[in-house]
Amino acid sequence: MTPVIFFREDALFDYLRSRGRGMLTKDYEFLVSIVLCRFHRKKTGISHVVGFEIRPEQERTLPKTGQLSIDDLADILQRQIQENTPIDVVIAGGEIDGKTKQGQAYQIKRLGARGVQLNTDVLVAFINNVYRKYARVTARLVLVLETDQLIDFTRVRKEIRMAAFPFDSVMFMAVSAGKILIGEIWPNEGYDNFEPKEFFHHSNSPGIQY
């Protein structure tokens, strides 16, 4: 079983602020992870933490104190996280306490970045070809949509080929009219909208724990 290391979302903010490499790197996944963590907290009313799969050989090198420096954290996030797996992040309820946690796993995909066209047809085709890369997995697919085109989510939901789809559900994030939209395309359909400040406020992390 691949080990998962958990952090408070404030620690990820500290990393992005002081060691971030920009949103054209994997750092955008860490930003999306913060949003997912705070989304879970809004829905449940309890604290959540953010987890990433790390290489088993790296787990043995972690400090025994349960404390990390910002340089340690940057090294983990930039060099020690497992790549090319069906799980990008795990959001789990609770605090950092050294105990094994079970949480909701997510695969994050960014669509429409760097000028790549994104519309309803492109979105349907992408979802229906996900099975070519991933086997069946207990996780949710989160699509970060960057487009000024109107997406017909009802049509997308109807045209998903469910027999081959490997994830438990399809969620999306987008920005529209200054609001952050977070919703589900399948199996349910709908979304909530939020003010950006609800997700991007920051208080300094009380030490980086794991």
Backbone as CSV, one residue per row, in Angstrom:
resi,resn,N_x,N_y,N_z,CA_x,CA_y,CA_z,C_x,C_y,C_z
1,MET,0.839,-1.198,0.000,0.000,0.000,0.000,0.878,1.253,0.000
2,THR,0.559,2.193,-0.865,1.361,3.415,-0.964,1.113,4.310,0.245
3,PRO,2.177,4.737,0.940,1.977,5.610,2.107,1.475,6.992,1.688
4,VAL,0.671,7.604,2.558,0.126,8.937,2.327,0.579,9.836,3.468
5,ILE,1.110,11.003,3.143,1.532,11.965,4.151,0.544,13.132,4.133
6,PHE,0.077,13.527,5.329,-0.966,14.552,5.442,-0.388,15.854,6.001
7,PHE,-0.979,16.972,5.529,-0.623,18.302,5.997,-1.881,19.128,6.227
8,ARG,-1.772,20.138,7.087,-2.804,21.166,7.151,-2.740,21.990,5.870
9,GLU,-3.892,22.498,5.441,-3.876,23.283,4.203,-3.081,24.573,4.348
10,ASP,-2.985,25.109,5.577,-2.181,26.314,5.782,-0.704,26.069,5.468
11,ALA,-0.236,24.858,5.705,1.152,24.540,5.376,1.369,24.599,3.865
12,LEU,0.368,24.159,3.099,0.478,24.245,1.641,0.490,25.692,1.184
13,PHE,-0.311,26.541,1.846,-0.283,27.962,1.530,1.109,28.539,1.798
14,ASP,1.709,28.153,2.936,3.055,28.626,3.262,4.035,28.225,2.158
15,TYR,3.913,26.983,1.688,4.784,26.516,0.613,4.574,27.334,-0.659
16,LEU,3.321,27.501,-1.082,3.052,28.220,-2.322,3.546,29.664,-2.247
17,ARG,3.416,30.262,-1.083,3.818,31.654,-0.925,5.334,31.824,-0.937
18,SER,6.055,30.876,-0.354,7.506,31.067,-0.219,8.349,30.227,-1.174
19,ARG,7.797,29.120,-1.674,8.582,28.237,-2.543,7.854,27.893,-3.837
20,GLY,6.718,28.517,-4.081,5.905,28.170,-5.241,6.624,28.405,-6.563
21,ARG,6.309,27.551,-7.543,6.962,27.617,-8.858,6.031,28.136,-9.947
22,GLY,4.781,28.492,-9.573,3.858,29.033,-10.561,2.769,28.046,-10.936
23,MET,1.682,28.575,-11.482,0.513,27.756,-11.768,0.618,26.948,-13.057
24,LEU,1.737,27.040,-13.760,1.964,26.167,-14.915,2.743,24.922,-14.512
25,THR,2.922,24.743,-13.207,3.593,23.553,-12.673,2.580,22.744,-11.852
26,LYS,3.073,21.695,-11.212,2.206,20.877,-10.365,1.635,21.663,-9.194
27,ASP,2.167,22.862,-8.952,1.660,23.685,-7.846,0.171,23.971,-7.975
28,TYR,-0.358,23.988,-9.207,-1.800,24.237,-9.331,-2.588,23.125,-8.654
29,GLU,-2.058,21.886,-8.650,-2.750,20.794,-7.962,-2.772,21.031,-6.456
30,PHE,-1.715,21.626,-5.928,-1.698,21.922,-4.497,-2.725,23.006,-4.167
31,LEU,-2.874,23.990,-5.055,-3.884,25.025,-4.843,-5.289,24.423,-4.908
32,VAL,-5.537,23.551,-5.876,-6.832,22.867,-5.969,-7.071,22.015,-4.730
33,SER,-6.020,21.405,-4.201,-6.139,20.584,-2.988,-6.583,21.418,-1.796
34,ILE,-6.066,22.644,-1.695,-6.496,23.545,-0.626,-7.981,23.837,-0.759
35,VAL,-8.429,24.122,-1.988,-9.845,24.404,-2.219,-10.701,23.194,-1.849
36,LEU,-10.274,21.998,-2.246,-11.029,20.787,-1.914,-11.105,20.588,-0.399
37,CYS,-10.001,20.827,0.285,-9.978,20.666,1.735,-10.977,21.614,2.398
38,ARG,-10.976,22.855,1.986,-11.874,23.834,2.593,-13.323,23.614,2.145
39,PHE,-13.514,23.054,0.961,-14.849,22.677,0.506,-15.422,21.581,1.406
40,HIS,-14.600,20.586,1.721,-15.044,19.519,2.628,-15.409,20.093,3.994
41,ARG,-14.590,21.006,4.478,-14.866,21.604,5.787,-16.180,22.374,5.770
42,LYS,-16.453,23.083,4.685,-17.710,23.821,4.583,-18.908,22.874,4.587
43,LYS,-18.762,21.739,3.928,-19.865,20.790,3.801,-20.106,20.006,5.088
44,THR,-19.049,19.772,5.872,-19.180,18.896,7.041,-19.112,19.640,8.367
45,GLY,-18.495,20.833,8.374,-18.343,21.584,9.612,-17.193,21.120,10.484
46,ILE,-16.341,20.211,9.969,-15.188,19.750,10.753,-13.899,20.000,9.979
47,SER,-12.783,20.017,10.686,-11.486,20.234,10.060,-11.107,19.051,9.169
48,HIS,-10.377,19.364,8.111,-9.850,18.333,7.222,-8.378,18.607,6.955
49,VAL,-7.681,17.574,6.501,-6.277,17.692,6.138,-6.069,17.149,4.730
50,VAL,-4.922,17.519,4.157,-4.619,17.209,2.759,-3.502,16.175,2.704
51,GLY,-3.722,15.091,1.965,-2.723,14.026,1.901,-2.247,13.747,0.491
52,PHE,-0.966,13.364,0.384,-0.377,13.001,-0.903,0.359,11.675,-0.768
53,GLU,0.257,10.861,-1.793,1.006,9.612,-1.825,2.487,9.912,-2.024
54,ILE,3.325,9.296,-1.215,4.768,9.465,-1.386,5.406,8.107,-1.646
55,ARG,6.592,8.144,-2.190,7.304,6.906,-2.486,7.653,6.193,-1.179
56,PRO,7.448,4.878,-1.113,7.697,4.136,0.138,9.102,4.344,0.685
57,GLU,10.095,4.414,-0.195,11.467,4.582,0.295,11.683,5.957,0.914
58,GLN,10.865,6.944,0.508,10.986,8.279,1.073,10.349,8.380,2.452
59,GLU,9.346,7.541,2.721,8.672,7.592,4.017,9.664,7.348,5.153
60,ARG,10.645,6.501,4.910,11.609,6.153,5.956,12.571,7.304,6.276
61,THR,12.634,8.293,5.401,13.572,9.397,5.613,12.915,10.597,6.302
62,LEU,11.616,10.528,6.593,10.939,11.659,7.222,11.427,11.855,8.653
63,PRO,11.514,13.112,9.106,11.940,13.363,10.495,11.005,12.668,11.488
64,LYS,11.569,12.071,12.533,10.765,11.339,13.513,9.967,12.265,14.427
65,THR,10.296,13.533,14.418,9.626,14.484,15.306,8.208,14.828,14.865
66,GLY,7.871,14.524,13.594,6.574,14.934,13.068,6.543,16.387,12.657
67,GLN,7.698,17.045,12.678,7.808,18.452,12.303,8.698,18.578,11.063
68,LEU,8.341,19.536,10.189,9.105,19.778,8.977,9.461,21.257,8.877
69,SER,10.576,21.537,8.256,10.894,22.914,7.882,10.230,23.199,6.537
70,ILE,10.188,24.458,6.139,9.605,24.793,4.846,10.429,24.177,3.717
71,ASP,11.746,24.042,3.928,12.588,23.400,2.914,12.273,21.905,2.817
72,ASP,12.019,21.258,3.970,11.615,19.843,3.958,10.317,19.676,3.178
73,LEU,9.360,20.571,3.460,8.064,20.488,2.789,8.217,20.671,1.294
74,ALA,9.011,21.651,0.873,9.229,21.886,-0.552,9.853,20.666,-1.213
75,ASP,10.788,20.021,-0.526,11.434,18.840,-1.087,10.433,17.702,-1.261
76,ILE,9.560,17.519,-0.283,8.541,16.467,-0.385,7.599,16.748,-1.553
77,LEU,7.082,17.977,-1.623,6.085,18.309,-2.637,6.666,18.317,-4.048
78,GLN,7.930,18.679,-4.162,8.524,18.799,-5.494,9.227,17.533,-5.972
79,ARG,9.639,16.657,-5.042,10.477,15.526,-5.455,10.032,14.165,-4.941
80,GLN,9.207,14.110,-3.914,8.940,12.817,-3.286,7.521,12.290,-3.491
81,ILE,6.652,13.084,-4.067,5.278,12.631,-4.292,5.237,11.654,-5.457
82,GLN,4.427,10.615,-5.312,4.244,9.655,-6.393,3.596,10.344,-7.594
83,GLU,4.140,10.100,-8.775,3.599,10.670,-9.999,2.939,9.573,-10.832
84,ASN,2.083,10.009,-11.751,1.448,9.095,-12.710,0.682,7.970,-12.022
85,THR,-0.076,8.337,-10.987,-0.968,7.391,-10.327,-2.389,7.928,-10.453
86,PRO,-3.405,7.114,-10.202,-4.790,7.596,-10.315,-5.218,8.517,-9.183
87,ILE,-4.382,8.680,-8.156,-4.748,9.511,-7.004,-3.749,10.658,-6.861
88,ASP,-4.240,11.888,-6.984,-3.400,13.066,-6.804,-3.423,13.578,-5.371
89,VAL,-4.564,13.456,-4.705,-4.699,13.989,-3.353,-5.767,13.212,-2.605
90,VAL,-5.625,13.145,-1.275,-6.623,12.541,-0.397,-7.021,13.593,0.635
91,ILE,-8.330,13.836,0.776,-8.835,14.778,1.774,-9.475,13.964,2.895
92,ALA,-8.972,14.138,4.121,-9.450,13.330,5.252,-9.890,14.236,6.396
93,GLY,-10.928,13.824,7.087,-11.409,14.563,8.238,-10.481,14.402,9.429
94,GLY,-10.379,15.467,10.247,-9.561,15.394,11.452,-8.388,16.338,11.412
95,GLU,-7.480,16.152,12.368,-6.294,16.985,12.492,-5.043,16.140,12.257
96,ILE,-3.898,16.802,12.224,-2.624,16.091,12.120,-2.325,15.456,13.472
97,ASP,-2.358,14.134,13.538,-2.161,13.463,14.822,-1.313,12.197,14.718
98,GLY,-0.742,11.964,13.538,0.118,10.793,13.376,-0.617,9.490,13.178
99,LYS,-1.942,9.523,13.161,-2.721,8.306,13.004,-3.052,8.064,11.535
100,THR,-3.220,6.782,11.190,-3.620,6.438,9.831,-5.009,6.996,9.555
101,LYS,-5.168,7.617,8.383,-6.449,8.241,8.048,-7.021,7.652,6.768
102,GLN,-8.336,7.566,6.731,-9.060,7.193,5.532,-9.788,8.435,5.033
103,GLY,-9.673,8.729,3.776,-10.313,9.931,3.264,-10.817,9.747,1.843
104,GLN,-11.239,10.847,1.244,-11.732,10.845,-0.124,-10.573,11.131,-1.083
105,ALA,-10.363,10.226,-2.023,-9.287,10.383,-2.998,-9.793,11.111,-4.241
106,TYR,-8.893,11.904,-4.836,-9.232,12.669,-6.036,-8.121,12.559,-7.076
107,GLN,-8.520,12.523,-8.316,-7.631,12.741,-9.454,-7.995,14.102,-10.038
108,ILE,-6.995,14.967,-10.226,-7.221,16.334,-10.688,-6.739,16.476,-12.130
109,LYS,-7.593,17.002,-12.988,-7.226,17.273,-14.375,-7.579,18.719,-14.718
110,ARG,-6.659,19.382,-15.364,-6.838,20.784,-15.758,-7.093,20.833,-17.256
111,LEU,-8.207,21.419,-17.647,-8.581,21.467,-19.056,-8.756,22.914,-19.507
112,GLY,-8.240,23.219,-20.692,-8.394,24.553,-21.247,-7.248,25.492,-20.951
113,ALA,-6.211,25.016,-20.260,-5.076,25.879,-19.928,-4.182,26.075,-21.145
114,ARG,-3.394,27.117,-21.108,-2.402,27.418,-22.146,-3.041,27.555,-23.530
115,GLY,-4.253,28.077,-23.572,-4.884,28.350,-24.851,-5.503,27.149,-25.537
116,VAL,-5.523,25.984,-24.878,-6.134,24.791,-25.480,-7.652,24.951,-25.481
117,GLN,-8.281,24.691,-26.618,-9.721,24.877,-26.738,-10.481,23.929,-25.812
118,LEU,-11.495,24.453,-25.151,-12.360,23.636,-24.311,-13.800,24.055,-24.531
119,ASN,-14.624,23.105,-24.969,-16.058,23.316,-25.122,-16.765,22.018,-24.748
120,THR,-18.059,21.957,-24.971,-18.820,20.766,-24.563,-18.325,19.512,-25.261
121,ASP,-18.082,19.590,-26.572,-17.617,18.413,-27.319,-16.263,17.922,-26.800
122,VAL,-15.365,18.851,-26.561,-14.034,18.479,-26.070,-14.136,17.826,-24.693
123,LEU,-15.004,18.366,-23.832,-15.162,17.825,-22.481,-15.732,16.412,-22.522
124,VAL,-16.743,16.188,-23.352,-17.326,14.847,-23.484,-16.269,13.858,-23.964
125,ALA,-15.516,14.244,-24.986,-14.494,13.349,-25.533,-13.424,13.034,-24.488
126,PHE,-13.024,14.043,-23.720,-12.004,13.807,-22.691,-12.497,12.800,-21.659
127,ILE,-13.695,13.019,-21.118,-14.225,12.126,-20.085,-14.361,10.703,-20.612
128,ASN,-14.802,10.570,-21.847,-15.031,9.233,-22.386,-13.748,8.518,-22.793
129,ASN,-12.617,9.201,-22.719,-11.342,8.548,-23.025,-10.470,8.365,-21.791
130,VAL,-10.977,8.773,-20.619,-10.202,8.627,-19.385,-9.868,7.165,-19.108
131,TYR,-10.767,6.251,-19.487,-10.547,4.830,-19.207,-9.291,4.298,-19.883
132,ARG,-8.824,4.969,-20.930,-7.627,4.499,-21.627,-6.371,4.653,-20.763
133,LYS,-6.417,5.559,-19.789,-5.250,5.801,-18.933,-5.387,5.174,-17.557
134,TYR,-6.629,5.065,-17.047,-6.824,4.620,-15.671,-7.719,3.384,-15.608
135,ALA,-7.324,2.437,-14.743,-8.188,1.309,-14.417,-9.188,1.763,-13.356
136,ARG,-10.137,0.906,-13.025,-11.152,1.241,-12.029,-10.487,1.576,-10.696
137,VAL,-10.902,2.697,-10.099,-10.289,3.161,-8.859,-11.348,3.839,-7.997
138,THR,-11.215,3.708,-6.691,-12.133,4.368,-5.762,-11.641,5.799,-5.552
139,ALA,-12.084,6.688,-6.395,-11.665,8.088,-6.357,-12.625,8.906,-7.204
140,ARG,-12.614,10.215,-6.968,-13.410,11.136,-7.764,-12.506,11.874,-8.746
141,LEU,-13.018,12.099,-9.933,-12.311,12.885,-10.932,-12.759,14.340,-10.816
142,VAL,-11.793,15.254,-10.614,-12.083,16.688,-10.534,-11.509,17.361,-11.767
143,LEU,-12.365,18.014,-12.533,-11.946,18.716,-13.737,-11.889,20.215,-13.452
144,VAL,-10.717,20.793,-13.589,-10.546,22.233,-13.424,-10.701,22.848,-14.812
145,LEU,-11.810,23.552,-15.024,-12.181,24.030,-16.359,-11.776,25.493,-16.540
146,GLU,-10.980,25.743,-17.560,-10.542,27.106,-17.869,-11.022,27.438,-19.282
147,THR,-12.164,28.093,-19.367,-12.743,28.403,-20.662,-13.754,29.530,-20.530
148,ASP,-13.933,30.270,-21.609,-15.004,31.266,-21.641,-16.191,30.763,-22.450
149,GLN,-16.124,29.485,-22.857,-17.224,28.865,-23.589,-18.280,28.346,-22.611
150,LEU,-19.527,28.410,-23.010,-20.607,27.865,-22.198,-20.616,26.349,-22.325
151,ILE,-20.526,25.654,-21.198,-20.514,24.190,-21.191,-21.919,23.673,-20.892
152,ASP,-22.404,22.761,-21.708,-23.714,22.141,-21.501,-23.514,20.899,-20.613
153,PHE,-23.577,21.095,-19.294,-23.292,19.994,-18.383,-24.351,18.894,-18.448
154,THR,-25.586,19.249,-18.736,-26.627,18.216,-18.874,-26.299,17.280,-20.015
155,ARG,-25.858,17.844,-21.127,-25.467,17.008,-22.270,-24.245,16.172,-21.927
156,VAL,-23.275,16.771,-21.249,-22.078,16.022,-20.864,-22.472,14.806,-20.034
157,ARG,-23.336,15.023,-19.056,-23.762,13.924,-18.177,-24.430,12.809,-18.963
158,LYS,-25.278,13.166,-19.920,-25.999,12.166,-20.714,-25.076,11.371,-21.622
159,GLU,-23.963,11.979,-22.038,-23.116,11.339,-23.034,-21.902,10.617,-22.443
160,ILE,-21.776,10.636,-21.097,-20.693,9.867,-20.480,-20.978,8.376,-20.653
161,ARG,-19.992,7.643,-21.137,-20.140,6.189,-21.299,-19.766,5.513,-19.978
162,MET,-20.787,5.198,-19.206,-20.568,4.762,-17.835,-19.926,3.381,-17.723
163,ALA,-20.151,2.513,-18.681,-19.655,1.140,-18.571,-18.137,1.102,-18.437
164,ALA,-17.466,2.055,-19.072,-16.004,2.043,-19.053,-15.409,3.078,-18.112
165,PHE,-16.235,3.936,-17.516,-15.693,5.049,-16.739,-15.067,4.536,-15.444
166,PRO,-13.813,4.907,-15.143,-13.097,4.282,-14.021,-13.263,4.952,-12.663
167,PHE,-13.851,6.165,-12.595,-13.943,6.885,-11.327,-15.356,6.830,-10.750
168,ASP,-15.467,7.189,-9.451,-16.759,7.134,-8.774,-17.686,8.265,-9.181
169,SER,-17.114,9.405,-9.540,-17.930,10.557,-9.924,-17.075,11.546,-10.701
170,VAL,-17.747,12.511,-11.322,-17.068,13.590,-12.031,-17.481,14.910,-11.393
171,MET,-16.493,15.633,-10.861,-16.723,16.958,-10.308,-16.052,17.993,-11.202
172,PHE,-16.389,19.261,-10.995,-15.696,20.306,-11.732,-15.480,21.519,-10.846
173,MET,-14.464,22.286,-11.202,-14.221,23.609,-10.634,-14.055,24.583,-11.786
174,ALA,-14.565,25.790,-11.602,-14.413,26.821,-12.623,-14.584,28.177,-11.958
175,VAL,-14.210,29.223,-12.657,-14.427,30.589,-12.200,-15.356,31.272,-13.179
176,SER,-16.417,31.890,-12.661,-17.377,32.587,-13.506,-17.893,33.808,-12.763
177,ALA,-17.837,34.955,-13.438,-18.333,36.211,-12.869,-17.739,36.478,-11.484
178,GLY,-16.467,36.161,-11.331,-15.787,36.418,-10.072,-16.087,35.425,-8.965
179,LYS,-16.855,34.388,-9.258,-17.199,33.363,-8.276,-16.464,32.060,-8.598
180,ILE,-16.180,31.287,-7.553,-15.653,29.939,-7.746,-16.822,28.967,-7.758
181,LEU,-16.944,28.218,-8.825,-17.999,27.215,-8.943,-17.410,25.838,-8.656
182,ILE,-18.065,25.081,-7.801,-17.682,23.699,-7.507,-18.935,22.852,-7.628
183,GLY,-18.879,21.870,-8.489,-20.088,21.086,-8.713,-19.806,19.669,-9.159
184,GLU,-20.862,18.980,-9.472,-20.786,17.583,-9.908,-21.518,17.455,-11.232
185,ILE,-20.922,16.675,-12.142,-21.527,16.405,-13.446,-22.207,15.039,-13.444
186,TRP,-21.576,14.071,-12.787,-22.110,12.717,-12.716,-21.626,12.064,-11.422
187,PRO,-22.425,11.250,-10.724,-23.781,10.814,-11.093,-24.859,11.863,-10.842
188,ASN,-24.557,12.863,-10.015,-25.513,13.939,-9.795,-25.120,15.143,-10.641
189,GLU,-25.993,16.135,-10.686,-25.711,17.336,-11.456,-26.097,18.557,-10.632
190,GLY,-25.205,19.539,-10.577,-25.468,20.759,-9.825,-24.177,21.364,-9.339
191,TYR,-24.268,22.572,-8.796,-23.058,23.232,-8.322,-23.394,24.261,-7.252
192,ASP,-22.365,24.633,-6.479,-22.431,25.737,-5.535,-21.466,26.813,-6.013
193,ASN,-21.743,28.077,-5.661,-20.778,29.123,-5.983,-20.332,29.814,-4.704
194,PHE,-19.073,30.239,-4.719,-18.438,30.778,-3.526,-17.632,32.023,-3.874
195,GLU,-17.482,32.898,-2.898,-16.558,34.017,-3.033,-15.131,33.477,-2.905
196,PRO,-14.196,33.964,-3.730,-12.804,33.484,-3.623,-12.220,33.589,-2.220
197,LYS,-12.590,34.635,-1.476,-12.022,34.818,-0.142,-12.406,33.685,0.809
198,GLU,-13.464,32.923,0.461,-13.850,31.797,1.307,-12.816,30.678,1.256
199,PHE,-12.007,30.654,0.190,-11.017,29.594,0.028,-9.586,30.076,0.135
200,PHE,-9.359,31.353,-0.122,-7.983,31.815,-0.233,-7.542,32.736,0.882
201,HIS,-8.283,32.786,1.988,-7.771,33.456,3.174,-6.665,32.597,3.766
202,HIS,-5.752,33.222,4.461,-4.606,32.455,4.964,-4.147,32.972,6.313
203,SER,-3.909,32.039,7.219,-3.238,32.350,8.481,-1.992,31.500,8.556
204,ASN,-0.941,32.032,9.133,0.310,31.285,9.172,0.144,29.935,9.863
205,SER,0.736,28.929,9.287,0.683,27.583,9.860,1.459,27.552,11.175
206,PRO,0.887,26.931,12.223,1.599,26.837,13.507,2.661,25.755,13.490
207,GLY,3.648,25.927,12.607,4.643,24.878,12.415,4.106,23.877,11.415
208,ILE,4.986,23.297,10.636,4.569,22.345,9.605,4.627,20.948,10.192
209,GLN,3.458,20.388,10.434,3.354,19.044,11.000,2.889,18.064,9.928
210,TYR,3.171,16.792,10.163,2.681,15.753,9.260,2.291,14.546,10.065
